[in-house]
Amino acid sequence: MTPDLINGLLEFVGSLFTWANAVRVRRDRGYAGLYAPAIVFFTTWGLWNLFYYPSLQQWASFAGGVSLVCANIVWVLMMMIYGRKP
């Protein structure tokens, strides 16, 4: 149970940083210095985790993963909407 709680906490803290990234892209009306395909890859990995964690009955990891995936999806959408800054 402890590894699940630690992983869930790490996923959730990661989501807080990712939410901050999404807010920053919206505020700046664009992004710079990021490699968008990497972000899309990690978002896809997060989506996989939403299937994987329940199969292992790791519910804390799943909860943190939901927050992280939501943040990543919003971040990717913001990058698509506002585009790359020159």
Beta strands, then each sheet from edge to edge (+ up, - down):
end
